């Protein structure tokens, strides 16, 4: 399983880079206000510029990250920026190690790959390997406790095989059901494109639909 997931992280990187190449710098993404050029700059800064990347997780520093993204786009240009992402992190980065790459990038690259794919017309859901869906299920059931923290209701996540896990306590409770990859997209805020079923008391469903999710 480990080897397959390490390959998946690298495969998603290449596939995302190829897609960024094919759609060009001005294509839309699901990241609010970001073009594909913005997303490419985010990906490069995330793994090669610790100073600039601080604003990804620390909201007061987001302006610093935006400035460094703009500077990187201007300095490298889109094609070189995408190539930089395709080549992977710098030699000093711990993400160059397979296990760290798998943990840090498998979900990140999947979500951002779908940010580009699903912002284009005619997209269809990909059929992913069972090992990858299992990996995402573990991420959903562990990370969901943080990513659903701002929901005002209880939340159960359920996969088609029937396994159900509570990721947020509270009543009433909404049940979010779907393939783990789609649950991942939903809990990272891609609600409009995630192919999931949402059921439970009307008040719980309505609350979760409008809850701010993600980091």
Buried (B, 14 or more C-beta within 10 A) or exposed (E): EEEBBBEBBBBBBEBBBEBBBEBEBEBEBBBEEBBBBBBBBBBBBBBBBEEBBBBBEEEEBEEBBBEBBEEBBEEBEBEBBBBBBBEBBEEEBEBEEBEBBBBBBBBBBBBBBBBBBBBEEEEEBEEBEEBBBBBBBEBBBEBBBEBBEEBEBBBBBBBEEEEEBBBBEBEBBBBBBBBBBBBBBBBBBBBEBBEBEBEBEEEBBBBBEEBEBBE
